[in-house]
Amino acid sequence: MTTLTDKTTLRVLVVDDHTTFAELLTAAIDREPDLVSVGHASTGTAGVAMFDELRPDVVLMDLRLPDIDGFAATAQIVAIDPTVRVIMLTAHVTATVVADAAASGVCGFLPKDGHLADMLRTVRTAEPGNMAVDPALLARLMGQPQTPSRVLARPLTQREHSVLAWMADGKDVTNIARELNISAHTCRGHVKAVLSKLGAHSQLEAVIIAVRIGLVAINDEVNTAGPV
């Protein structure tokens, strides 16, 4: 499986039943010097079969497909190769959809009507184990950020606030530890404390809760929040 440090071309499979959209997207991918399309499939079952045969590095997966949905197709693809990066495209987002996407192995979650540049950036940077979520989708899920509506039973420490801010900026444990000049083990402990105090089960959920109660603000880049 190609990695971002290989400096080779990333091979991308598109799975979408809207032929025009899929053809435009594959053409856009082929115009990029570091990306190449291996083709597109119009059903989840065909997408799984094409992935198994062609083994691309990245799969752009529509949520709504005419046979199995994008979650089921993603789970089957990840079972074949856990290192693959599957990025889900959708216009519909709910808390359940986000949870199902994370459970299926998706590492990116983007709007179908979003900017092409954002999509291509996520193709290049998404990593298994994290989930890059477009801020527009987060905004639809969370509503407008509010001032704090409740006081945490156990307030965050200053260091935990710093960790949370880096989480909202899309950093994983390794990068947060580097930014704060602490060990990954210590950072992981801070992340777990943040999740516990916010009543969250993942970094993504913690960021959503924190934005809702006014602890942090989402920047205008694509954010990444993944499980610890």
VOBA-1610 file (N, C-alpha, C; in pm, whole numbers, padded with zeros to 5 digits, always signed):
BEGIN
Met+00083-00119+00000Met+00000+00000+00000Met+00087+00125+00000Thr+00061+00218-00090Thr+00140+00340-00099Thr+00118+00428+00022Thr+00225+00486+00074Thr+00214+00579+00185Thr+00247+00719+00137Leu+00213+00817+00223Leu+00234+00956+00184Leu+00382+00990+00171Thr+00469+00911+00235Thr+00610+00941+00230Thr+00681+00873+00113Asp+00609+00792+00039Asp+00671+00722-00074Asp+00701+00813-00191Lys+00632+00928-00197Lys+00647+01024-00306Lys+00616+00957-00440Thr+00524+00865-00440Thr+00479+00803-00563Thr+00333+00840-00584Thr+00278+00798-00697Thr+00142+00833-00730Thr+00042+00755-00644Leu-00057+00824-00591Leu-00164+00759-00516Leu-00272+00714-00614Arg-00314+00589-00603Arg-00414+00533-00691Arg-00550+00538-00622Val-00650+00592-00693Val-00780+00623-00633Val-00893+00553-00708Leu-00981+00489-00631Leu-01102+00427-00686Leu-01222+00508-00642Val-01313+00538-00734Val-01437+00610-00703Val-01553+00512-00707Val-01634+00512-00601Val-01754+00428-00597Val-01874+00519-00580Asp-01950+00536-00688Asp-02064+00628-00688Asp-02157+00591-00802Asp-02289+00590-00775Asp-02383+00549-00878Asp-02426+00664-00969His-02379+00786-00940His-02407+00899-01029His-02294+00906-01131Thr-02320+00857-01251Thr-02216+00841-01351Thr-02146+00972-01385Thr-02222+01078-01403Thr-02163+01206-01440Thr-02069+01256-01331Phe-02114+01250-01206Phe-02031+01292-01093Phe-01904+01208-01087Ala-01918+01077-01101Ala-01802+00988-01093Ala-01703+01017-01205Glu-01753+01042-01327Glu-01663+01069-01440Glu-01591+01202-01422Leu-01662+01303-01373Leu-01599+01433-01349Leu-01492+01422-01240Leu-01523+01344-01136Leu-01428+01329-01027Leu-01304+01252-01071Thr-01323+01144-01147Thr-01207+01068-01194Thr-01121+01152-01289Ala-01186+01235-01371Ala-01110+01322-01461Ala-01029+01424-01382Ala-01088+01478-01275Ala-01017+01574-01191Ala-00898+01508-01123Ile-00915+01385-01077Ile-00806+01312-01013Ile-00691+01290-01112Asp-00725+01253-01235Asp-00622+01225-01335Asp-00546+01351-01377Arg-00601+01468-01350Arg-00529+01592-01382Arg-00422+01625-01278Glu-00428+01559-01165Glu-00331+01586-01059Glu-00203+01504-01083Pro-00086+01566-01070Pro+00038+01494-01101Pro+00070+01378-01006Asp+00016+01384-00884Asp+00048+01280-00786Asp-00067+01184-00760Leu-00175+01194-00841Leu-00291+01108-00825Leu-00326+01043-00959Val-00385+00924-00953Val-00433+00860-01075Val-00557+00779-01041Ser-00658+00788-01126Ser-00780+00711-01106Ser-00763+00571-01164Val-00810+00471-01088Val-00810+00334-01141Val-00946+00297-01197Gly-01041+00395-01196Gly-01173+00371-01249Gly-01280+00399-01145His-01406+00368-01182His-01513+00387-01085His-01615+00274-01095Ala-01681+00251-00984Ala-01786+00148-00975Ala-01915+00217-00938Ser-02028+00161-00985Ser-02158+00224-00961Ser-02239+00155-00852Thr-02187+00046-00795Thr-02254-00021-00684Thr-02151-00056-00578Gly-02198-00079-00455Gly-02108-00117-00349Gly-02040-00249-00375Thr-02117-00346-00425Thr-02061-00479-00452Thr-01953-00472-00559Ala-01979-00395-00664Ala-01878-00379-00770Ala-01756-00306-00717Gly-01779-00209-00628Gly-01667-00137-00569Gly-01576-00227-00488Val-01635-00316-00409Val-01557-00411-00331Val-01476-00502-00423Ala-01540-00551-00529Ala-01472-00639-00624Ala-01357-00568-00694Met-01380-00442-00736Met-01274-00366-00802Met-01159-00339-00706Phe-01191-00310-00581Phe-01085-00287-00485Phe-01001-00414-00466Asp-01068-00526-00453Asp-00998-00653-00432Asp-00906-00684-00550Glu-00948-00648-00669Glu-00868-00677-00789Glu-00755-00576-00808Leu-00785-00446-00787Leu-00691-00341-00823Leu-00608-00289-00706Arg-00657-00307-00584Arg-00589-00262-00461Arg-00539-00117-00470Pro-00628-00023-00492Pro-00587+00118-00490Pro-00552+00163-00349Asp-00491+00280-00337Asp-00451+00334-00207Asp-00567+00404-00136Val-00656+00465-00215Val-00766+00546-00161Val-00895+00510-00233Val-01005+00505-00157Val-01137+00484-00215Val-01226+00601-00177Leu-01285+00666-00277Leu-01386+00769-00254Leu-01521+00701-00265Met-01592+00692-00152Met-01711+00608-00140Met-01837+00691-00117Asp-01935+00675-00205Asp-02066+00738-00183Asp-02137+00666-00070Leu-02210+00741+00012Leu-02285+00678+00121Leu-02404+00599+00068Arg-02478+00658-00025Arg-02599+00596-00076Arg-02573+00530-00209Leu-02583+00398-00210Leu-02559+00318-00329Leu-02682+00229-00354Pro-02700+00181-00478Pro-02824+00110-00509Pro-02835-00030-00450Asp-02724-00088-00404Asp-02734-00223-00346Asp-02702-00216-00197Ile-02579-00239-00159Ile-02539-00219-00020Ile-02498-00073-00001Asp-02508-00023+00123Asp-02470+00117+00143Asp-02319+00131+00157Gly-02274+00256+00164Gly-02132+00282+00170Gly-02065+00227+00294Phe-02140+00218+00406Phe-02083+00162+00528Phe-02048+00015+00509Ala-02143-00061+00454Ala-02120-00204+00433Ala-02006-00227+00335Ala-02003-00149+00227Ala-01896-00164+00129Ala-01761-00129+00190Thr-01759-00023+00271Thr-01634+00017+00337Thr-01585-00093+00430Ala-01674-00149+00510Ala-01635-00255+00604Ala-01574-00373+00530Gln-01632-00410+00415Gln-01578-00522+00337Gln-01441-00488+00280Ile-01424-00365+00234Ile-01295-00323+00178Ile-01187-00319+00285Val-01222-00263+00402Val-01124-00255+00511Val-01088-00395+00561Ala-01182-00489+00554Ala-01152-00627+00592Ala-01050-00689+00497Ile-01053-00648+00371Ile-00955-00698+00273Ile-00818-00636+00299Asp-00816-00506+00327Asp-00689-00436+00351Asp-00711-00324+00453Pro-00673-00344+00578Pro-00695-00243+00683Pro-00618-00114+00663Thr-00519-00113+00574Thr-00440+00008+00554Thr-00500+00102+00449Val-00606+00060+00383Val-00667+00144+00281Val-00730+00267+00344Arg-00732+00376+00270Arg-00798+00498+00315Arg-00930+00512+00240Val-01040+00501+00313Val-01172+00518+00253Val-01228+00652+00297Ile-01264+00735+00200Ile-01320+00867+00227Ile-01465+00865+00180Met-01557+00892+00272Met-01699+00885+00240Met-01752+01021+00197Leu-01833+01020+00092Leu-01894+01141+00039Leu-02044+01136+00063Thr-02100+01243+00120Thr-02242+01245+00149Thr-02293+01387+00163Ala-02422+01404+00140Ala-02488+01532+00167Ala-02572+01522+00294His-02573+01406+00357His-02659+01382+00473His-02572+01345+00592Val-02587+01416+00702Val-02505+01387+00819Val-02590+01393+00946Thr-02580+01289+01027Thr-02639+01284+01159Thr-02536+01223+01252Ala-02560+01229+01381Ala-02468+01168+01476Ala-02454+01018+01449Thr-02565+00954+01411Thr-02561+00811+01381Thr-02477+00782+01258Val-02490+00867+01156Val-02412+00849+01034Val-02263+00861+01064Val-02225+00961+01144Val-02084+00978+01179Val-02033+00857+01256Ala-02113+00809+01351Ala-02072+00692+01430Ala-02058+00569+01342Asp-02153+00549+01249Asp-02147+00435+01159Asp-02027+00445+01065Ala-01995+00567+01023Ala-01879+00586+00935Ala-01751+00546+01007Ala-01736+00592+01132Ala-01617+00558+01209Ala-01608+00408+01232Ala-01722+00346+01263Ala-01723+00202+01292Ala-01688+00120+01169Ser-01723+00168+01050Ser-01697+00092+00928Ser-01553+00101+00882Gly-01479+00197+00935Gly-01339+00211+00897Gly-01309+00331+00809Val-01408+00420+00792Val-01387+00541+00712Val-01283+00630+00780Cys-01195+00692+00702Cys-01099+00786+00759Cys-01117+00927+00707Gly-01221+00950+00629Gly-01254+01084+00582Gly-01403+01094+00556Phe-01460+01211+00584Phe-01605+01229+00574Phe-01630+01367+00515Leu-01669+01373+00387Leu-01676+01500+00315Leu-01810+01518+00246Pro-01853+01644+00226Pro-01977+01670+00152Pro-01956+01652+00001Lys-02055+01594-00066Lys-02044+01575-00211Lys-02043+01708-00284Asp-02104+01810-00222Asp-02109+01940-00288Asp-01999+02033-00238Gly-01895+01977-00175Gly-01785+02058-00123Gly-01687+02097-00232His-01582+02167-00192His-01481+02212-00286His-01390+02097-00329Leu-01360+02093-00456Leu-01272+01988-00509Leu-01136+01992-00442Ala-01083+02112-00417Ala-00952+02123-00355Ala-00950+02058-00217Asp-01058+02073-00141Asp-01066+02011-00009Asp-01067+01859-00021Met-01141+01810-00120Met-01149+01666-00141Met-01012+01609-00178Leu-00942+01675-00268Leu-00811+01627-00311Leu-00710+01635-00197Arg-00720+01739-00115Arg-00630+01749-00001Arg-00653+01633+00096Thr-00780+01597+00117Thr-00811+01487+00207Thr-00764+01354+00149Val-00774+01337+00018Val-00722+01217-00048Val-00574+01201-00016Arg-00502+01311-00013Arg-00358+01305+00009Arg-00321+01287+00156Thr-00405+01335+00248Thr-00362+01344+00388Thr-00437+01253+00484Ala-00553+01198+00446Ala-00630+01114+00538Ala-00549+00989+00574Glu-00562+00946+00699Glu-00487+00831+00747Glu-00580+00735+00820Pro-00559+00605+00804Pro-00638+00508+00881Pro-00622+00531+01030Gly-00732+00517+01104Gly-00728+00537+01248Gly-00771+00675+01291Asn-00774+00771+01197Asn-00828+00904+01222Asn-00947+00924+01131Met-01021+01033+01152Met-01129+01062+01059Met-01131+01211+01029Ala-01099+01246+00906Ala-01104+01385+00861Ala-01248+01421+00829Val-01299+01525+00894Val-01438+01565+00876Val-01443+01709+00831Asp-01512+01735+00721Asp-01524+01870+00670Asp-01598+01957+00771Pro-01548+02080+00797Pro-01614+02168+00893Pro-01761+02195+00862Ala-01798+02198+00733Ala-01938+02223+00697Ala-02028+02111+00747Leu-01978+01986+00740Leu-02056+01875+00792Leu-02063+01879+00943Leu-01952+01918+01007Leu-01955+01932+01153Leu-02056+02039+01193Ala-02060+02149+01118Ala-02153+02257+01151Ala-02297+02211+01138Arg-02327+02132+01035Arg-02462+02080+01019Arg-02499+01987+01134Leu-02399+01912+01181Leu-02424+01818+01289Leu-02441+01889+01423Met-02359+01989+01447Met-02354+02052+01578Met-02448+02170+01593Gly-02486+02232+01483Gly-02556+02359+01495Gly-02455+02468+01522Gln-02501+02587+01551Gln-02411+02697+01577Gln-02343+02681+01712Pro-02213+02713+01722Pro-02145+02706+01851Pro-02215+02794+01954Gln-02219+02746+02076Gln-02288+02817+02182Gln-02190+02855+02291Thr-02230+02948+02375Thr-02154+02975+02496Thr-02178+02859+02591Pro-02090+02840+02688Pro-02107+02725+02777Pro-02244+02720+02841Ser-02312+02606+02827Ser-02446+02591+02883Ser-02443+02508+03010Arg-02326+02452+03041Arg-02314+02375+03163Arg-02170+02379+03210Val-02151+02361+03337Val-02018+02357+03395Val-01978+02211+03408Leu-01859+02180+03362Leu-01813+02042+03374Leu-01795+02004+03520Ala-01838+01884+03553Ala-01822+01837+03691Ala-01675+01835+03731Arg-01591+01801+03635Arg-01447+01804+03656Arg-01386+01894+03547Pro-01357+02020+03579Pro-01306+02113+03478Pro-01174+02064+03418Leu-01150+02101+03293Leu-01025+02066+03228Leu-00910+02147+03287Thr-00795+02084+03298Thr-00676+02156+03339Thr-00626+02241+03222Gln-00530+02328+03249Gln-00475+02411+03143Gln-00411+02325+03034Arg-00340+02220+03074Arg-00278+02132+02976Arg-00384+02057+02896Glu-00492+02012+02961Glu-00599+01942+02890Glu-00669+02035+02792His-00683+02165+02828His-00736+02262+02732His-00647+02271+02609Ser-00517+02272+02631Ser-00423+02279+02519Ser-00435+02157+02429Val-00444+02040+02492Val-00460+01916+02416Val-00589+01919+02336Leu-00698+01964+02398Leu-00827+01972+02330Leu-00820+02066+02211Ala-00752+02179+02227Ala-00740+02275+02117Ala-00668+02213+01999Trp-00562+02135+02026Trp-00491+02069+01917Trp-00576+01959+01855Met-00657+01891+01935Met-00750+01792+01881Met-00845+01857+01782Ala-00897+01975+01820Ala-00991+02046+01732Ala-00922+02096+01607Asp-00789+02111+01613Asp-00713+02156+01497Asp-00674+02041+01407Gly-00715+01917+01446Gly-00692+01805+01358Gly-00569+01722+01387Lys-00505+01745+01500Lys-00381+01673+01531Lys-00410+01541+01604Asp-00330+01439+01574Asp-00340+01314+01647Asp-00246+01317+01767Val-00244+01207+01845Val-00166+01205+01969Val-00018+01233+01943Thr+00038+01171+01841Thr+00180+01189+01813Thr+00213+01335+01784Asn+00131+01399+01701Asn+00157+01538+01665Asn+00130+01633+01781Ile+00026+01604+01861Ile-00001+01688+01978Ile+00117+01682+02075Ala+00166+01560+02098Ala+00280+01543+02188Ala+00400+01624+02139Arg+00422+01622+02009Arg+00534+01697+01952Arg+00513+01848+01971Glu+00390+01895+01948Glu+00361+02038+01963Glu+00381+02084+02108Leu+00345+01999+02203Leu+00351+02036+02345Leu+00481+01992+02412Asn+00568+01926+02334Asn+00696+01880+02386Asn+00679+01787+02505Ile+00588+01692+02491Ile+00565+01590+02594Ile+00570+01454+02526Ser+00577+01348+02606Ser+00581+01214+02547Ser+00443+01174+02495Ala+00441+01081+02399Ala+00313+01032+02348Ala+00233+00965+02458His+00301+00896+02549His+00232+00831+02660His+00163+00934+02749Thr+00232+01041+02783Thr+00172+01147+02864Thr+00056+01213+02790Cys+00075+01237+02661Cys-00030+01300+02581Cys-00154+01211+02576Arg-00132+01081+02559Arg-00245+00988+02553Arg-00324+00992+02684Gly-00255+01010+02795Gly-00323+01022+02923Gly-00408+01147+02930His-00356+01259+02877His-00433+01384+02874His-00557+01369+02786Val-00540+01304+02670Val-00653+01284+02580Val-00762+01201+02648Lys-00721+01095+02714Lys-00818+01010+02785Lys-00890+01088+02894Ala-00818+01178+02963Ala-00881+01260+03066Ala-00983+01356+03005Val-00948+01413+02890Val-01041+01504+02821Val-01168+01428+02782Leu-01152+01310+02723Leu-01268+01230+02683Leu-01354+01197+02803Ser-01291+01159+02914Ser-01366+01122+03035Ser-01445+01241+03089Lys-01381+01357+03097Lys-01447+01474+03153Lys-01560+01527+03065Leu-01547+01505+02933Leu-01652+01550+02841Leu-01757+01442+02816Gly-01735+01323+02868Gly-01830+01214+02845Gly-01830+01167+02702Ala-01712+01170+02637Ala-01699+01133+02496Ala-01630+00998+02483His-01656+00931+02370His-01596+00800+02345His-01490+00803+02235Ser-01471+00919+02171Ser-01369+00932+02067Ser-01327+01078+02063Gln-01214+01104+01997Gln-01168+01242+01984Gln-01268+01325+01904Leu-01327+01266+01800Leu-01427+01339+01721Leu-01544+01381+01808Glu-01596+01288+01889Glu-01709+01320+01975Glu-01671+01426+02077Ala-01548+01419+02129Ala-01502+01519+02226Ala-01499+01658+02165Val-01451+01667+02040Val-01446+01797+01973Val-01587+01851+01950Ile-01679+01764+01908Ile-01817+01807+01884Ile-01878+01860+02013Ile-01861+01787+02123Ile-01915+01832+02253Ile-01851+01965+02294Ala-01719+01975+02278Ala-01648+02096+02320Ala-01694+02218+02241Val-01719+02200+02110Val-01768+02312+02031Val-01909+02351+02074Arg-01992+02250+02102Arg-02130+02277+02143Arg-02136+02361+02270Ile-02044+02336+02363Ile-02050+02408+02491Ile-01952+02525+02496Gly-01891+02554+02382Gly-01811+02676+02374Gly-01668+02665+02423Leu-01616+02544+02439Leu-01478+02529+02488Leu-01376+02554+02379Val-01408+02520+02256Val-01316+02541+02145Val-01397+02585+02024Ala-01326+02636+01923Ala-01389+02672+01796Ala-01321+02594+01686Ile-01398+02557+01585Ile-01345+02485+01469Ile-01285+02586+01373Asn-01162+02555+01323Asn-01104+02645+01224Asn-01165+02617+01088Asp-01117+02685+00985Asp-01179+02673+00853Asp-01111+02571+00765Glu-01026+02485+00822Glu-00967+02374+00747Glu-01045+02247+00775Val-01014+02143+00700Val-01074+02013+00728Val-01014+01959+00857Asn-01097+01924+00952Asn-01050+01876+01081Asn-01041+01725+01085Thr-00950+01676+01164Thr-00933+01533+01184Thr-00950+01501+01330Ala-01033+01403+01359Ala-01048+01357+01497Ala-01069+01208+01494Gly-00983+01133+01556Gly-00992+00988+01549Gly-00987+00926+01686Pro-01013+00798+01694Pro-01011+00730+01823Pro-00871+00720+01879Val-00861+00724+02009Val-00731+00708+02075Val-00691+00562+02074
//
